[in-house]
Amino acid sequence: MITKRIIPCLDVRDGRVVKGRRFEGIRDVDSPVALARYYNEQGADELVFYDITASAENRALFTDALTAVAREVFIPLTVGGSIRTLDDFDRVLKCGADKVSVNSGAIANPALIGEAARRYGSQCVVLSMDVKRVNGAFRLFARGGRVDTGIDALDWAARGVESGAGELVVNSIDTDGVREGFDLEMLDAVCRRVSVPVIASGGAGSMEHFVRLFQALPSVDAGLAASIFHYKEVAIPDLKRLLRSRGIETRLEGDIP
């Protein structure tokens, strides 16, 4: 049985990890290096690092913090933030990233997905999507959730996978930071359109929310969260043991590979 992954997310601004609610009310949390070290020790399956203002500020991703984080982890590291060209892919991979997340850069230049997949392999290309309901439809947003692109999010997901994206991170702006559970309706709609791994993001407020996610949507491969892990409200080993007790397979320290 394929194990479900638990993935903390580091939203980094000005060299610090921050967190908000529905992409607003941003608060300082901690050093990305300290949190990366903690999650590596906690048994996180992967780690995501987003430079959350790089696209909005039209600048390159800060690599100093990324390089320092990469030194602390021995788990797969996905990195995103103002990834617009193959040179940007190359730069963050050389800093220690295992996978590269594209969002606004792919919206501006959809060909980037295919170009990166051909050069680095689909397994390296993660399409990140910020999605919000607009007049009852799932709409794709850009530039850190600030700009409504007018693009149907489900069509965009399918197009991205057809172009070569090997994984999707689907973040619900409607539930981000609200801590009332993942957006199951939206995630189900996305999973029905694609055949690659889907990572659910936005809304986790308790361990039971992960249980509900994986029980309701077995096709979801991973759950991503920030606040409940950053503030140590939920310990990853405890979460994984609970999931196992509910019949949901996860990887725990000591498991035989």
Sine and cosine of phi, psi and omega as CSV:
sin_phi,cos_phi,sin_psi,cos_psi,sin_omega,cos_omega
0.00,0.00,0.68,-0.73,0.01,-1.00
-0.95,0.30,0.76,-0.65,0.00,-1.00
-0.99,0.16,0.54,-0.84,0.06,-1.00
-1.00,0.08,0.62,-0.78,-0.05,-1.00
-0.99,-0.15,0.58,-0.81,0.09,-1.00
-0.91,-0.41,0.84,-0.54,-0.18,-0.98
-0.78,-0.63,0.93,-0.37,0.16,-0.99
-0.96,0.27,0.45,-0.89,-0.02,-1.00
-0.84,-0.55,0.78,-0.63,0.08,-1.00
-0.98,-0.21,0.96,-0.27,0.13,-0.99
-1.00,0.03,0.92,-0.38,-0.16,-0.99
-0.94,-0.34,0.76,-0.65,0.09,-1.00
-0.69,-0.73,0.80,-0.59,-0.01,-1.00
0.80,0.60,0.63,0.78,0.08,-1.00
0.98,0.19,0.14,0.99,0.00,-1.00
-0.80,-0.60,0.52,-0.86,0.11,-0.99
-0.98,0.18,0.74,-0.67,-0.02,-1.00
-0.76,-0.65,0.23,-0.97,0.05,-1.00
-0.49,-0.87,0.58,-0.82,0.02,-1.00
-0.71,-0.70,-0.27,-0.96,0.02,-1.00
-0.75,-0.66,0.86,-0.52,-0.08,-1.00
0.78,0.63,0.64,0.77,0.07,-1.00
0.94,0.35,0.28,0.96,0.03,-1.00
-0.75,-0.66,0.12,-0.99,0.03,-1.00
0.87,0.49,0.74,0.67,-0.10,-1.00
-0.93,0.37,0.75,-0.67,0.02,-1.00
-0.82,-0.57,0.54,-0.84,0.05,-1.00
-0.95,0.31,0.64,-0.77,0.00,-1.00
-0.90,-0.45,-0.88,0.48,-0.13,-0.99
-0.15,-0.99,0.00,-1.00,0.10,-1.00
-0.97,0.25,0.71,-0.70,0.04,-1.00
-0.89,0.46,-0.54,0.84,0.00,-1.00
-0.93,0.38,-0.71,0.70,0.01,-1.00
-0.89,0.46,-0.67,0.74,0.00,-1.00
-0.94,0.35,-0.62,0.79,0.04,-1.00
-0.87,0.49,-0.70,0.71,0.03,-1.00
-0.88,0.48,-0.68,0.73,0.00,-1.00
-0.89,0.46,-0.71,0.70,-0.04,-1.00
-0.94,0.34,-0.54,0.84,0.07,-1.00
-0.89,0.45,-0.66,0.76,0.01,-1.00
-0.95,0.30,-0.49,0.87,-0.05,-1.00
-0.96,0.27,-0.28,0.96,-0.02,-1.00
1.00,-0.02,0.43,0.90,0.12,-0.99
-0.86,0.51,0.56,-0.83,-0.02,-1.00
-0.98,0.20,-0.56,0.83,0.04,-1.00
-0.47,-0.88,0.12,-0.99,0.06,-1.00
-0.68,-0.73,0.65,-0.76,0.06,-1.00
-0.92,-0.40,0.71,-0.71,0.00,-1.00
-0.84,-0.55,0.91,-0.42,0.05,-1.00
-0.89,-0.45,0.82,-0.57,0.21,-0.98
-0.99,0.10,0.99,-0.11,-0.29,-0.96
-0.97,0.23,-0.24,0.97,0.01,-1.00
-0.93,-0.36,0.05,1.00,-0.06,-1.00
-0.87,0.49,-0.72,0.69,-0.02,-1.00
-0.92,0.39,-0.71,0.70,-0.04,-1.00
-0.89,0.45,-0.55,0.84,-0.01,-1.00
-1.00,-0.02,0.02,1.00,0.05,-1.00
0.81,0.59,0.77,0.64,0.02,-1.00
-0.71,-0.71,0.19,-0.98,0.05,-1.00
-0.97,0.25,0.43,-0.90,0.05,-1.00
-0.89,0.46,0.67,-0.74,0.06,-1.00
-0.94,0.35,0.85,-0.52,-0.08,-1.00
-1.00,-0.07,-0.29,0.96,-0.02,-1.00
-0.88,0.47,-0.77,0.64,0.00,-1.00
-0.90,0.43,-0.63,0.78,0.01,-1.00
-0.88,0.47,-0.73,0.68,-0.01,-1.00
-0.87,0.49,-0.66,0.75,0.02,-1.00
-0.90,0.43,-0.64,0.77,0.03,-1.00
-0.91,0.41,-0.70,0.72,-0.04,-1.00
-0.87,0.50,-0.50,0.87,0.02,-1.00
-0.94,0.35,-0.36,0.93,-0.11,-0.99
-1.00,-0.06,-0.21,0.98,-0.13,-0.99
-0.87,-0.49,0.55,-0.83,0.05,-1.00
-0.83,-0.55,0.53,0.85,0.07,-1.00
-0.81,-0.58,0.34,-0.94,-0.01,-1.00
-0.83,0.56,0.70,-0.72,-0.04,-1.00
-0.87,-0.50,0.86,-0.51,0.07,-1.00
-0.97,-0.23,0.71,-0.70,-0.11,-0.99
-0.78,-0.62,0.69,-0.72,0.05,-1.00
-0.57,-0.82,0.32,-0.95,0.02,-1.00
0.67,-0.74,0.97,-0.23,0.01,-1.00
0.85,0.53,0.69,0.72,0.09,-1.00
-1.00,0.02,0.97,-0.26,-0.13,-0.99
-0.88,-0.47,-0.34,0.94,-0.10,-0.99
-0.64,-0.77,0.18,-0.98,0.09,-1.00
-0.91,0.42,-0.50,0.87,0.07,-1.00
-0.89,0.45,-0.59,0.81,0.06,-1.00
-0.91,0.41,-0.65,0.76,0.10,-0.99
-0.83,0.56,-0.78,0.63,-0.07,-1.00
-0.87,0.50,-0.65,0.76,-0.05,-1.00
-0.90,0.43,-0.72,0.69,-0.05,-1.00
-0.97,0.25,-0.52,0.86,0.08,-1.00
-0.90,0.43,-0.62,0.78,0.03,-1.00
-0.93,0.35,-0.36,0.93,0.05,-1.00
-0.99,0.13,-0.11,0.99,0.06,-1.00
0.87,-0.50,0.03,1.00,0.04,-1.00
-0.94,0.34,0.54,-0.84,0.11,-0.99
-0.99,-0.13,-0.54,0.84,0.02,-1.00
-0.70,-0.71,0.44,-0.90,-0.04,-1.00
-0.85,-0.52,0.76,-0.65,-0.02,-1.00
-0.99,-0.16,0.78,-0.62,0.05,-1.00
-0.89,-0.45,0.62,-0.79,0.00,-1.00
-0.65,-0.76,-1.00,-0.02,-0.03,-1.00
-0.87,0.50,-0.58,0.82,0.00,-1.00
-0.89,0.45,-0.59,0.81,0.02,-1.00
-0.96,0.28,-0.54,0.84,0.05,-1.00
-0.91,0.42,-0.66,0.75,0.02,-1.00
-0.94,0.34,-0.55,0.84,-0.04,-1.00
-0.62,-0.79,0.99,0.10,-0.04,-1.00
-0.84,0.54,-0.43,0.90,0.00,-1.00
-0.90,0.43,-0.34,0.94,-0.01,-1.00
-0.85,0.52,-0.59,0.81,-0.03,-1.00
-0.87,0.49,-0.78,0.63,-0.01,-1.00
-0.91,0.41,-0.64,0.77,0.01,-1.00
-0.88,0.48,-0.69,0.72,-0.01,-1.00
-0.93,0.36,-0.63,0.77,0.01,-1.00
-0.89,0.45,-0.64,0.77,0.00,-1.00
-0.93,0.37,-0.59,0.81,-0.04,-1.00
-0.99,0.15,-0.67,0.74,-0.14,-0.99
-0.94,-0.35,-0.18,0.98,-0.06,-1.00
0.99,-0.11,0.57,-0.82,-0.04,-1.00
-0.87,0.50,-0.52,0.85,-0.04,-1.00
-0.90,0.44,-0.29,0.96,-0.01,-1.00
-1.00,-0.02,-0.27,0.96,-0.15,-0.99
-0.97,-0.22,0.91,-0.42,0.02,-1.00
-0.93,-0.36,0.84,-0.54,0.06,-1.00
-1.00,-0.05,0.91,-0.42,0.02,-1.00
-0.99,-0.14,0.71,-0.71,-0.07,-1.00
-0.78,-0.63,0.78,-0.62,0.15,-0.99
-0.98,-0.21,0.89,-0.45,-0.18,-0.98
-0.84,-0.54,0.66,-0.75,0.03,-1.00
-0.62,-0.78,0.53,-0.85,0.06,-1.00
-0.97,0.25,0.76,-0.66,0.08,-1.00
-0.72,-0.69,0.91,-0.41,-0.03,-1.00
0.80,0.60,0.64,0.77,0.08,-1.00
0.99,0.11,-0.05,1.00,0.01,-1.00
-0.94,-0.33,0.43,-0.90,0.05,-1.00
-1.00,0.06,0.91,-0.42,-0.11,-0.99
-0.93,-0.37,0.62,-0.79,0.02,-1.00
-1.00,0.08,0.75,-0.66,0.03,-1.00
-0.92,-0.40,0.44,-0.90,-0.04,-1.00
-0.81,-0.58,0.09,-1.00,0.07,-1.00
0.79,0.61,0.84,0.54,0.05,-1.00
0.92,0.39,0.53,0.85,0.03,-1.00
0.98,0.18,0.22,0.98,-0.07,-1.00
-1.00,-0.03,-0.41,0.91,-0.17,-0.99
-0.84,-0.55,0.83,-0.56,0.09,-1.00
-0.98,0.19,0.89,-0.45,-0.05,-1.00
-0.98,0.19,-0.32,0.95,-0.11,-0.99
0.99,0.15,0.01,1.00,-0.04,-1.00
-1.00,0.02,0.70,-0.71,0.09,-1.00
-0.92,0.39,0.84,-0.54,-0.11,-0.99
-0.91,0.42,-0.58,0.82,-0.01,-1.00
-0.93,0.36,-0.65,0.76,0.07,-1.00
-0.90,0.43,-0.63,0.77,0.00,-1.00
-0.91,0.42,-0.66,0.75,0.03,-1.00
-0.86,0.51,-0.75,0.67,-0.01,-1.00
-0.89,0.45,-0.66,0.75,0.00,-1.00
-0.91,0.42,-0.65,0.76,0.00,-1.00
-0.89,0.46,-0.66,0.75,0.01,-1.00
-0.93,0.36,-0.66,0.75,0.05,-1.00
-0.88,0.48,-0.52,0.86,-0.02,-1.00
-0.98,0.19,-0.33,0.94,0.05,-1.00
0.74,-0.67,0.00,1.00,0.05,-1.00
-0.90,0.44,0.73,-0.68,-0.05,-1.00
-1.00,-0.09,-0.10,1.00,-0.05,-1.00
-0.31,-0.95,0.49,-0.87,0.06,-1.00
-0.85,-0.52,0.70,-0.72,0.24,-0.97
-0.95,-0.30,0.89,-0.45,-0.09,-1.00
-0.93,-0.37,0.94,-0.33,-0.06,-1.00
-0.95,-0.31,0.81,-0.58,0.03,-1.00
-1.00,0.02,0.91,-0.41,0.07,-1.00
-0.90,0.43,-0.54,0.84,-0.02,-1.00
-0.88,0.47,-0.54,0.84,-0.06,-1.00
-0.95,-0.32,-0.09,1.00,-0.08,-1.00
-0.85,0.52,0.84,-0.54,0.05,-1.00
0.97,0.26,-0.04,1.00,-0.04,-1.00
-0.98,0.18,-0.47,0.88,0.11,-0.99
0.91,0.41,0.56,0.83,0.04,-1.00
-0.91,-0.41,0.20,0.98,0.04,-1.00
0.89,-0.45,0.36,-0.93,0.02,-1.00
-0.93,0.37,0.37,-0.93,0.00,-1.00
-0.99,0.11,0.99,0.11,-0.12,-0.99
-0.90,0.43,-0.61,0.79,-0.01,-1.00
-0.88,0.47,-0.73,0.68,0.00,-1.00
-0.91,0.42,-0.70,0.71,-0.03,-1.00
-0.90,0.44,-0.64,0.77,0.04,-1.00
-0.88,0.47,-0.66,0.75,0.00,-1.00
-0.89,0.45,-0.64,0.76,0.02,-1.00
-0.92,0.38,-0.73,0.69,-0.04,-1.00
-0.86,0.50,-0.51,0.86,0.01,-1.00
-0.95,0.32,-0.27,0.96,-0.06,-1.00
-0.98,-0.21,-0.25,0.97,-0.09,-1.00
-0.75,-0.66,0.28,-0.96,-0.02,-1.00
-0.88,-0.48,0.12,0.99,0.02,-1.00
-0.99,-0.15,0.25,-0.97,0.04,-1.00
-0.83,0.55,0.67,-0.74,0.03,-1.00
-0.89,-0.46,0.79,-0.61,0.06,-1.00
-0.97,-0.25,0.84,-0.54,-0.02,-1.00
-1.00,0.08,0.73,-0.69,-0.01,-1.00
-0.65,-0.76,0.63,-0.78,0.10,-1.00
0.97,-0.23,0.95,-0.31,0.16,-0.99
0.89,-0.46,-0.15,0.99,-0.04,-1.00
-0.91,0.40,0.79,-0.61,0.03,-1.00
-0.76,-0.65,-0.06,1.00,-0.02,-1.00
-0.31,-0.95,0.20,-0.98,0.06,-1.00
-0.90,0.43,-0.57,0.82,-0.02,-1.00
-0.89,0.45,-0.45,0.89,0.04,-1.00
-0.91,0.41,-0.56,0.83,0.07,-1.00
-0.94,0.33,-0.65,0.76,0.06,-1.00
-0.85,0.52,-0.74,0.68,-0.02,-1.00
-0.89,0.45,-0.65,0.76,0.01,-1.00
-0.85,0.53,-0.81,0.59,-0.10,-0.99
-0.97,0.26,-0.48,0.88,0.07,-1.00
-0.96,0.28,-0.65,0.76,-0.03,-1.00
-0.97,0.24,-0.56,0.83,-0.08,-1.00
-0.76,-0.65,0.98,0.21,0.00,-1.00
-0.85,0.52,-0.36,0.93,-0.01,-1.00
-0.97,0.24,-0.25,0.97,0.09,-1.00
-0.96,0.28,0.75,-0.66,-0.10,-1.00
-1.00,0.00,-0.44,0.90,-0.11,-0.99
-0.42,-0.91,0.43,-0.90,0.10,-0.99
-0.90,-0.44,0.76,-0.65,-0.02,-1.00
-0.92,-0.40,0.66,-0.75,0.01,-1.00
-0.46,-0.89,0.22,-0.98,-0.03,-1.00
-0.77,-0.64,-0.95,0.32,-0.18,-0.98
-0.81,0.59,-0.74,0.67,-0.10,-0.99
-0.91,0.40,-0.43,0.90,0.07,-1.00
-1.00,0.08,-0.69,0.73,-0.03,-1.00
-0.86,0.52,-0.68,0.73,-0.05,-1.00
-1.00,0.01,0.16,0.99,0.09,-1.00
0.86,0.52,0.51,0.86,0.12,-0.99
-0.96,0.27,-0.48,0.88,0.04,-1.00
-0.74,-0.67,0.80,-0.61,0.10,-0.99
-1.00,-0.03,0.72,-0.69,-0.07,-1.00
-0.86,0.51,-0.66,0.75,0.04,-1.00
-0.88,0.48,-0.60,0.80,0.04,-1.00
-0.91,0.42,-0.67,0.74,0.01,-1.00
-0.88,0.47,-0.70,0.71,-0.03,-1.00
-0.91,0.41,-0.61,0.79,0.04,-1.00
-0.91,0.41,-0.63,0.78,0.04,-1.00
-0.90,0.45,-0.70,0.71,0.00,-1.00
-0.86,0.51,-0.69,0.72,0.03,-1.00
-0.88,0.47,-0.63,0.78,-0.01,-1.00
-0.91,0.40,-0.34,0.94,0.04,-1.00
-0.99,-0.16,0.22,0.98,0.05,-1.00
0.99,0.11,0.29,0.96,0.00,-1.00
-0.95,-0.32,0.90,-0.44,-0.10,-1.00
-0.96,0.29,0.72,-0.69,0.09,-1.00
-0.67,-0.74,0.25,-0.97,0.03,-1.00
-1.00,-0.09,0.84,-0.54,0.04,-1.00
-0.91,-0.42,0.47,-0.88,0.04,-1.00
-0.85,0.53,0.72,-0.70,-0.02,-1.00
0.99,-0.16,-0.22,0.97,0.07,-1.00
-0.91,0.42,0.57,-0.82,0.06,-1.00
-0.99,0.17,0.81,-0.58,-0.03,-1.00
-0.86,0.51,0.00,0.00,0.00,0.00
